[in-house]
Amino acid sequence: MDSGRVLMNLSANAPSVNRACRRGGSVLGERSSIWGSEVHSGGSESRGLRGDSFPMSSPGYPISAAGGRRRKRALQTFQSPFFDKDRANAKNVAAIILGGGAGTKLFPLTSRRAEPAVPIGGCYRLIDIPMSNCINSGINKIYVMTQFNSWSLNRHLARTYNFGNGVNFGDGFVEVLAATQTPGKAGMNWFQGTADAVRQFIWVFEDARNKNIEHVLILCGDQLYRMNYMDFKHIDTRADITVSSVPMASSRASDFGLMKIDKFGRVIRFSEKPKGAELEAMKVDTTIFGLPPHEAEDASYIASMGVYAFRLDILLKLLRWRYPTSNDFGSEIIPSAVNEYNVQAYMFHDYWEDIGTIRSFFDANLALAEQSARFQFYDPRTPFYTSPRYLPPTKMDKCKIVDSIVSHGCFLEHCSIQHSIVGDRSRLEYGVQLKDAIVMGADNYQTEAERAALLAEGKVPIGIGRHTRIQNCIVDKNVRIGRDVVIANTDGVRESDRPSEGFYVRSGIVVLLKNSTIKDGTVI
């Protein structure tokens, strides 16, 4: 399959956010932030990837930092007056969004779709997160690399980010770089990892059309966060590579690449998913990054987000000449480059969640429904984009809805919805009870005549039938659930594979397969 291309028309004046955040226990003044050790005010303004200075910190936005020279009192960022003349332009930055591998982490949701195409938040897909962050950062040259189950992902990109009825991108573009085979022994292999995926399309970045690209962002398609990528501390530090990082709790640290840094923000050690003594050796004192002691006590590691900024010439050199057989950025390229190149860390203090398991996907979704959610899609300054569906408002009759999100075009009748997500075109009949559930909705409507005909034949229409009770469950798209069904996993089963019956159990969560049918009276 040849690589597809979707043109975009992004305004050069796309909104962007350039804020820092104030965390409890830290002392942050104007244009101030903290790296490694106690750092005091220096000379000229600090500049990020975009090159402009940071305003006074505000809650809810990322903080970047670097170490510097001492003076009295005010804590401030590391200064690089010799680099003031260098300013990055968003038009000189390209983004590569990795479309994911075989999708085993989110199986069975990925049995028929790529990870970035998995629905989230009622009406979005995971790919909309990095795409929207790029748009809001003013970055309009975007490549999406796909390989497994990419049909729905390609369709979503074409419908959402194009000239016709999607986001207007001006002279920018989105290009889908689909895994393909080419002549020669090396060209017969599919993507062997994140770095190999980029390597196989390295000729794209050597094309004359990309001659003005100076920096390349490598982004994941399975994370939930809001970031202005132009705030990266990349040019200031003369970085060859910048790794975006977050403080990480001890209970989850072994699932991520961990790093140690010096007082200037340079990564001096990087270990991918360490265990045992190696994990213990990666501990750091995260109070130096502004965390209050009670948070730093548990979040005693610095974890890579899997978000990288490369100088284009360095990226090409690493993939083609320096490490031509290394296939993964996190486990091979970055740990090796730390010893030879200027690899800097960019500390991100806002909300970030890696959607790496069914449990993390489930928890991140339901957290969106809370009234004081740590992450919200509702910000007019940095909106999240998705496919325009042109659906009517949801119709509700005598429903009780608590701490939930209900998307567009739904029909809800005398039902109870508590701490749940209800997706587009969902239909909940009389007496349905949802609690701690994600219902992804349907791709199409069924007319009343079609539904009546199915019921007359003893079949189940799309939606959730009368008096059905669902708890701790993910209902994928186009699922047909009959009447008087109970899905609650009352036996506390942790793992189970029942594809012939239309469901799996992962981490105690029941996952109903897309297009499956659950007959009347079924108990799961």
C-alpha positions as CSV (number, residue, x, y, z in Angstrom):
1,M,0.0,0.0,0.0
2,D,1.4,3.4,-1.0
3,S,1.6,6.2,1.5
4,G,-1.6,8.3,1.5
5,R,-1.7,12.0,1.7
6,V,-4.3,14.3,3.3
7,L,-3.8,18.0,2.7
8,M,-4.5,20.5,5.4
9,N,-5.0,24.2,5.5
10,L,-3.8,25.6,8.9
11,S,-3.8,29.3,9.7
12,A,-0.4,30.6,10.5
13,N,-1.9,32.3,13.5
14,A,-3.1,29.1,15.2
15,P,-3.6,29.7,18.9
16,S,-0.8,28.6,21.2
17,V,-0.2,28.6,24.9
18,N,3.0,29.6,26.5
19,R,2.5,29.2,30.2
20,A,4.3,27.7,33.2
21,C,2.7,26.2,36.2
22,R,3.0,26.9,39.9
23,R,3.3,23.8,42.0
24,G,2.9,23.7,45.8
25,G,6.2,24.0,47.6
26,S,8.0,25.8,44.9
27,V,8.9,29.4,44.6
28,L,8.2,30.7,41.1
29,G,8.5,34.3,40.0
30,E,8.2,35.9,36.6
31,R,9.9,33.9,33.8
32,S,10.9,31.4,36.5
33,S,11.1,27.6,36.8
34,I,13.3,25.0,38.3
35,W,15.8,22.4,37.1
36,G,18.1,20.1,39.1
37,S,19.4,22.1,42.0
38,E,18.7,25.5,43.5
39,V,19.2,28.0,40.7
40,H,19.2,31.7,41.0
41,S,18.4,34.6,38.7
42,G,20.7,35.2,35.7
43,G,20.8,37.6,32.8
44,S,18.7,37.6,29.7
45,E,15.4,35.9,29.0
46,S,15.1,32.2,28.4
47,R,13.7,30.9,25.1
48,G,12.0,27.7,24.3
49,L,11.7,25.8,21.0
50,R,9.7,28.7,19.8
51,G,12.3,31.1,21.0
52,D,10.2,33.5,23.0
53,S,10.3,34.2,26.7
54,F,8.1,32.6,29.4
55,P,5.5,34.8,31.2
56,M,4.6,34.5,34.8
57,S,3.6,31.0,35.8
58,S,-0.1,30.0,35.8
59,P,-1.8,26.9,37.2
60,G,-2.6,24.1,34.8
61,Y,0.1,24.6,32.2
62,P,3.5,23.0,31.7
63,I,6.7,24.2,33.4
64,S,10.1,23.9,31.7
65,A,13.4,24.6,33.4
66,A,17.1,24.5,33.4
67,G,19.9,25.1,35.8
68,G,22.1,28.2,35.9
69,R,24.4,30.5,37.8
70,R,23.9,31.9,41.3
71,R,22.8,35.3,42.5
72,K,20.5,36.3,45.3
73,R,17.0,35.2,46.1
74,A,14.8,34.9,43.0
75,L,14.7,31.4,41.5
76,Q,14.9,31.5,37.7
77,T,15.6,29.5,34.6
78,F,19.0,28.7,33.2
79,Q,20.1,31.5,30.9
80,S,21.8,31.1,27.5
81,P,22.6,34.7,26.4
82,F,24.8,33.4,23.6
83,F,21.9,31.7,22.0
84,D,19.4,34.6,22.1
85,K,19.7,35.2,18.4
86,D,18.4,31.7,17.5
87,R,14.6,31.6,17.3
88,A,12.6,28.6,16.2
89,N,9.7,29.0,13.9
90,A,6.8,26.6,13.9
91,K,7.1,26.4,10.1
92,N,10.5,24.9,10.5
93,V,9.2,22.1,12.7
94,A,7.6,18.8,11.5
95,A,5.8,16.3,13.7
96,I,5.8,12.5,13.3
97,I,2.9,10.8,15.1
98,L,3.5,7.1,15.6
99,G,0.4,5.1,14.8
100,G,1.2,2.2,17.1
101,G,2.2,-1.4,16.6
102,A,-0.1,-4.4,16.8
103,G,-2.1,-2.8,19.5
104,T,-1.8,-5.6,22.1
105,K,-1.9,-3.2,25.0
106,L,-5.4,-2.1,24.3
107,F,-6.7,-5.4,22.9
108,P,-9.6,-6.2,22.3
109,L,-10.4,-2.6,21.5
110,T,-7.7,-2.8,18.9
111,S,-8.9,-6.1,17.3
112,R,-10.2,-4.1,14.3
113,R,-8.6,-0.7,14.7
114,A,-5.2,1.0,15.4
115,E,-4.5,2.3,18.9
116,P,-4.8,6.0,17.8
117,A,-8.2,5.3,16.4
118,V,-9.7,4.1,19.7
119,P,-12.5,6.4,20.9
120,I,-12.0,8.5,24.0
121,G,-14.1,11.1,25.9
122,G,-17.3,10.3,24.1
123,C,-16.6,11.8,20.7
124,Y,-12.9,12.0,20.2
125,R,-10.2,9.5,19.1
126,L,-6.8,9.2,20.6
127,I,-5.2,10.5,17.4
128,D,-7.0,13.8,18.0
129,I,-4.8,14.5,21.0
130,P,-1.4,14.9,19.3
131,M,-3.0,16.3,16.2
132,S,-4.8,19.1,18.2
133,N,-1.7,19.8,20.2
134,C,0.2,20.3,17.0
135,I,-2.4,22.6,15.6
136,N,-2.6,24.6,18.8
137,S,1.2,24.9,18.8
138,G,1.2,26.2,15.2
139,I,2.9,23.1,13.8
140,N,1.2,22.3,10.5
141,K,3.6,19.8,8.9
142,I,2.4,16.4,10.3
143,Y,3.2,12.9,9.3
144,V,1.2,9.9,10.7
145,M,2.8,6.5,10.5
146,T,0.5,3.6,10.4
147,Q,0.8,-0.2,10.0
148,F,-1.8,-2.4,11.8
149,N,-5.6,-2.1,11.3
150,S,-5.2,1.4,9.9
151,W,-8.4,1.7,7.9
152,S,-10.5,3.5,10.5
153,L,-7.6,5.7,11.4
154,N,-7.0,6.7,7.8
155,R,-10.7,7.4,7.4
156,H,-10.8,9.6,10.5
157,L,-7.8,11.6,9.4
158,A,-9.2,12.1,5.9
159,R,-12.6,13.2,7.2
160,T,-11.2,15.5,9.9
161,Y,-8.1,17.2,8.7
162,N,-8.7,18.2,5.1
163,F,-9.7,21.1,2.9
164,G,-13.4,20.3,2.6
165,N,-15.2,20.1,5.9
166,G,-12.4,19.6,8.4
167,V,-9.8,21.8,10.1
168,N,-8.4,24.5,7.7
169,F,-4.6,24.1,7.4
170,G,-3.4,26.6,4.8
171,D,0.0,25.6,3.4
172,G,0.4,22.7,5.9
173,F,-0.4,19.1,5.4
174,V,-1.0,15.7,7.0
175,E,0.6,12.8,5.3
176,V,-0.2,9.2,6.2
177,L,3.0,7.2,5.8
178,A,1.6,3.6,5.7
179,A,4.0,0.7,6.2
180,T,5.0,-0.7,2.8
181,Q,7.5,-3.0,1.2
182,T,10.1,-1.8,-1.2
183,P,12.7,-3.6,-3.5
184,G,15.7,-5.0,-1.8
185,K,16.2,-7.2,1.3
186,A,15.8,-4.3,3.8
187,G,12.6,-3.2,2.1
188,M,10.9,-6.5,2.7
189,N,10.4,-6.0,6.4
190,W,7.5,-4.2,8.1
191,F,8.2,-1.6,10.8
192,Q,10.4,-3.3,13.5
193,G,9.9,-0.5,16.0
194,T,9.4,3.2,16.5
195,A,12.9,4.2,15.2
196,D,12.7,1.7,12.3
197,A,9.4,3.2,11.2
198,V,11.0,6.6,10.8
199,R,14.1,5.1,9.2
200,Q,12.1,3.4,6.5
201,F,10.7,6.8,5.5
202,I,13.8,8.8,6.0
203,W,13.9,9.8,2.4
204,V,10.7,11.9,3.0
205,F,12.7,14.3,5.2
206,E,15.5,14.5,2.7
207,D,13.0,15.6,0.0
208,A,13.5,19.2,-1.3
209,R,10.0,20.1,-0.1
210,N,11.3,19.6,3.5
211,K,14.5,21.6,3.1
212,N,13.3,24.3,5.6
213,I,12.6,21.8,8.3
214,E,15.1,22.1,11.1
215,H,13.5,20.2,14.0
216,V,11.4,17.0,14.2
217,L,8.9,16.1,16.9
218,I,8.3,12.4,17.6
219,L,4.9,11.9,19.2
220,C,2.8,9.0,20.4
221,G,-0.7,8.3,19.4
222,D,-1.9,6.7,22.6
223,Q,-1.6,9.4,25.3
224,L,-3.8,12.0,26.9
225,Y,-2.4,15.4,27.6
226,R,-2.4,19.1,26.5
227,M,0.9,20.6,25.5
228,N,2.3,23.5,23.5
229,Y,5.2,21.8,21.8
230,M,6.8,25.1,21.0
231,D,7.6,25.6,24.7
232,F,10.2,22.8,24.6
233,K,13.5,23.9,26.1
234,H,15.4,22.7,23.0
235,I,17.2,25.6,21.2
236,D,18.2,27.3,24.5
237,T,20.2,24.3,25.6
238,R,21.8,23.6,22.2
239,A,20.1,20.2,22.5
240,D,20.5,17.6,19.8
241,I,17.6,15.7,21.4
242,T,15.1,16.8,24.0
243,V,13.0,14.3,25.9
244,S,9.8,15.4,27.5
245,S,9.5,14.0,31.0
246,V,7.2,13.8,34.0
247,P,7.6,12.9,37.7
248,M,6.5,9.3,38.1
249,A,5.2,7.3,41.0
250,S,7.2,4.4,42.3
251,S,4.3,2.0,41.6
252,R,4.4,2.7,37.8
253,A,8.0,3.6,37.3
254,S,9.1,0.3,35.9
255,D,6.7,0.7,33.0
256,F,8.5,3.7,31.5
257,G,11.9,4.8,30.4
258,L,13.6,6.6,33.4
259,M,16.3,9.2,33.4
260,K,18.7,11.1,35.6
261,I,19.8,14.6,34.8
262,D,22.4,17.1,35.9
263,K,21.8,20.6,37.2
264,F,21.7,22.0,33.6
265,G,18.9,19.6,32.5
266,R,21.2,17.3,30.5
267,V,20.3,13.6,30.6
268,I,23.2,11.7,32.0
269,R,21.6,8.3,32.3
270,F,18.6,6.7,30.6
271,S,17.2,3.3,31.4
272,E,14.2,1.8,29.6
273,K,11.7,0.0,31.9
274,P,14.3,-1.0,34.6
275,K,13.6,-3.6,37.2
276,G,15.0,-4.5,40.6
277,A,18.3,-2.8,41.6
278,E,18.5,-0.9,38.3
279,L,15.1,0.6,39.1
280,E,16.2,1.6,42.6
281,A,19.3,3.3,41.1
282,M,17.2,5.6,39.0
283,K,15.5,7.3,42.0
284,V,15.9,11.1,42.2
285,D,14.8,13.9,44.6
286,T,11.9,15.4,42.6
287,T,11.4,18.3,45.1
288,I,14.1,20.1,43.0
289,F,11.5,20.3,40.3
290,G,8.9,22.1,42.4
291,L,7.0,19.1,43.8
292,P,5.9,19.5,47.4
293,P,7.5,16.9,49.7
294,H,4.4,14.7,50.1
295,E,4.1,14.3,46.3
296,A,7.9,13.9,45.7
297,E,8.1,11.2,48.3
298,D,6.1,8.9,46.0
299,A,6.9,10.4,42.6
300,S,10.7,9.8,43.0
301,Y,11.4,9.1,39.4
302,I,11.7,11.1,36.1
303,A,9.9,9.2,33.3
304,S,10.1,9.8,29.6
305,M,6.7,10.6,28.0
306,G,7.9,9.2,24.7
307,V,7.7,12.7,23.2
308,Y,11.0,13.8,21.6
309,A,12.4,16.8,19.8
310,F,15.3,16.1,17.4
311,R,17.4,18.4,15.3
312,L,16.7,17.0,11.8
313,D,20.3,16.6,10.9
314,I,21.0,14.6,14.1
315,L,17.9,12.4,13.6
316,L,19.0,11.5,10.1
317,K,22.6,10.8,11.3
318,L,21.4,8.6,14.1
319,L,19.1,6.5,12.0
320,R,21.1,6.2,8.9
321,W,24.7,6.2,10.0
322,R,25.2,6.0,13.8
323,Y,22.7,3.4,14.8
324,P,21.5,1.8,11.6
325,T,20.3,-1.4,13.3
326,S,18.6,0.1,16.3
327,N,14.8,-0.2,16.0
328,D,13.4,1.6,19.0
329,F,13.8,5.2,20.3
330,G,13.2,4.4,23.9
331,S,15.1,1.2,24.4
332,E,18.0,1.8,21.9
333,I,18.4,5.2,20.3
334,I,18.0,7.5,23.4
335,P,20.1,5.4,25.9
336,S,22.9,5.3,23.4
337,A,22.7,8.9,22.3
338,V,22.9,10.1,26.0
339,N,26.6,9.2,26.0
340,E,27.5,10.9,22.7
341,Y,25.1,13.8,22.2
342,N,23.5,16.7,24.1
343,V,20.3,15.1,25.3
344,Q,18.2,17.4,27.4
345,A,15.1,16.8,29.5
346,Y,12.0,19.0,29.4
347,M,10.0,18.7,32.6
348,F,6.2,18.7,32.0
349,H,4.1,19.2,35.1
350,D,0.6,19.3,33.7
351,Y,-1.8,16.3,33.4
352,W,-0.4,13.4,31.3
353,E,-1.6,9.8,31.0
354,D,-0.2,7.0,29.0
355,I,-3.1,4.9,27.7
356,G,-1.0,1.7,27.9
357,T,-3.5,-0.8,29.2
358,I,-7.3,-1.4,29.3
359,R,-7.2,-0.3,33.0
360,S,-5.5,3.0,32.3
361,F,-7.8,3.6,29.3
362,F,-10.8,2.9,31.5
363,D,-9.7,5.1,34.4
364,A,-8.6,8.0,32.2
365,N,-12.0,8.0,30.5
366,L,-14.0,8.0,33.7
367,A,-11.8,10.6,35.2
368,L,-13.0,13.0,32.4
369,A,-16.5,12.7,33.8
370,E,-15.6,14.1,37.2
371,Q,-16.6,17.6,38.0
372,S,-13.1,18.7,39.0
373,A,-11.3,16.6,36.4
374,R,-7.6,17.1,36.1
375,F,-7.8,17.0,32.4
376,Q,-10.6,18.7,30.4
377,F,-11.4,19.0,26.7
378,Y,-13.1,22.3,27.5
379,D,-10.6,25.1,26.8
380,P,-11.5,27.6,24.1
381,R,-7.8,28.7,23.8
382,T,-6.5,25.2,23.0
383,P,-9.5,23.2,21.6
384,F,-9.3,19.6,20.7
385,Y,-10.5,18.8,17.2
386,T,-12.3,15.8,15.9
387,S,-14.4,14.6,12.9
388,P,-17.5,16.9,12.3
389,R,-20.4,14.5,12.5
390,Y,-23.4,16.9,12.3
391,L,-25.5,15.0,14.7
392,P,-28.6,16.4,16.4
393,P,-28.7,17.1,20.2
394,T,-29.2,14.2,22.6
395,K,-32.8,13.5,23.5
396,M,-33.5,12.6,27.1
397,D,-36.7,11.6,28.9
398,K,-36.8,11.4,32.7
399,C,-33.2,10.4,33.1
400,K,-30.9,10.6,36.1
401,I,-27.4,11.6,35.1
402,V,-24.6,12.1,37.6
403,D,-20.9,12.8,36.9
404,S,-21.2,11.7,33.4
405,I,-20.5,12.7,29.8
406,V,-23.2,12.2,27.2
407,S,-22.2,12.8,23.6
408,H,-24.3,13.9,20.5
409,G,-27.2,12.2,18.9
410,C,-28.2,9.9,21.7
411,F,-31.7,8.6,22.8
412,L,-32.0,8.1,26.5
413,E,-35.3,7.0,28.1
414,H,-36.0,6.7,31.8
415,C,-32.5,5.5,32.5
416,S,-29.8,6.1,35.2
417,I,-26.3,7.1,34.2
418,Q,-23.7,7.4,37.0
419,H,-20.0,8.2,36.5
420,S,-20.1,7.0,32.9
421,I,-19.2,8.0,29.3
422,V,-21.9,7.7,26.7
423,G,-20.7,8.0,23.1
424,D,-22.3,9.2,19.8
425,R,-25.7,7.7,18.7
426,S,-26.1,5.6,21.9
427,R,-29.5,4.3,22.6
428,L,-30.5,3.4,26.2
429,E,-34.0,2.0,26.6
430,Y,-36.4,2.2,29.6
431,G,-34.9,1.3,32.9
432,V,-31.3,0.9,31.8
433,Q,-28.7,1.5,34.6
434,L,-25.1,2.5,33.9
435,K,-22.4,2.8,36.5
436,D,-18.7,3.2,35.9
437,A,-19.2,2.3,32.3
438,I,-18.0,3.4,28.9
439,V,-20.5,3.1,26.0
440,M,-18.8,4.0,22.7
441,G,-22.0,4.4,20.8
442,A,-22.8,3.5,17.2
443,D,-21.5,4.3,13.7
444,N,-25.0,4.6,12.2
445,Y,-28.6,4.9,13.3
446,Q,-31.3,2.3,12.9
447,T,-34.7,3.6,12.0
448,E,-37.7,2.8,14.2
449,A,-39.0,0.5,11.4
450,E,-35.7,-1.4,11.3
451,R,-35.7,-1.8,15.1
452,A,-39.3,-3.0,15.2
453,A,-38.6,-5.5,12.5
454,L,-35.6,-6.9,14.4
455,L,-37.5,-7.2,17.6
456,A,-40.4,-8.9,15.8
457,E,-37.9,-11.6,14.5
458,G,-36.5,-12.1,18.1
459,K,-33.3,-10.3,17.2
460,V,-31.5,-7.5,19.1
461,P,-31.2,-4.0,17.7
462,I,-28.2,-1.8,18.3
463,G,-28.2,-0.2,21.7
464,I,-29.0,-1.3,25.3
465,G,-32.3,-3.0,25.9
466,R,-34.9,-2.4,28.7
467,H,-34.0,-3.0,32.3
468,T,-30.4,-3.8,31.6
469,R,-27.8,-3.1,34.3
470,I,-24.1,-2.5,33.3
471,Q,-21.3,-1.7,35.7
472,N,-17.4,-1.7,35.3
473,C,-17.7,-2.3,31.6
474,I,-16.5,-1.0,28.2
475,V,-19.1,-1.4,25.5
476,D,-17.5,-1.0,22.1
477,K,-19.3,0.4,19.0
478,N,-22.4,-1.1,17.4
479,V,-23.0,-3.5,20.3
480,R,-26.5,-5.0,20.6
481,I,-27.5,-5.7,24.2
482,G,-30.9,-7.3,24.8
483,R,-33.4,-6.8,27.6
484,D,-32.8,-7.7,31.3
485,V,-29.1,-8.2,30.8
486,V,-26.7,-7.9,33.8
487,I,-23.1,-7.1,33.2
488,A,-21.3,-6.6,36.5
489,N,-18.6,-9.3,36.9
490,T,-19.9,-10.1,40.3
491,D,-17.6,-13.1,40.5
492,G,-14.6,-10.8,40.4
493,V,-12.9,-12.5,37.4
494,R,-9.7,-10.7,36.5
495,E,-8.8,-12.1,33.1
496,S,-11.0,-14.1,30.7
497,D,-11.3,-14.6,26.9
498,R,-14.8,-15.3,25.6
499,P,-14.7,-14.1,22.0
500,S,-17.4,-16.6,21.0
501,E,-19.7,-15.0,23.6
502,G,-18.8,-11.5,22.5
503,F,-16.6,-10.3,25.4
504,Y,-13.2,-10.3,27.2
505,V,-12.3,-9.5,30.7
506,R,-9.2,-7.4,31.3
507,S,-8.1,-6.3,34.8
508,G,-11.6,-7.1,36.1
509,I,-13.2,-4.9,33.4
510,V,-15.7,-6.5,31.0
511,V,-15.0,-5.4,27.4
512,L,-17.8,-6.1,24.9
513,L,-16.5,-6.6,21.4
514,K,-17.4,-4.3,18.5
515,N,-20.5,-5.5,16.6
516,S,-21.2,-8.2,19.2
517,T,-24.6,-9.3,20.4
518,I,-25.6,-10.0,24.0
519,K,-28.9,-11.8,24.1
520,D,-31.9,-11.1,26.5
521,G,-31.4,-12.2,30.1
522,T,-27.6,-12.8,29.8
523,V,-25.6,-12.5,33.0
524,I,-21.8,-11.7,32.8
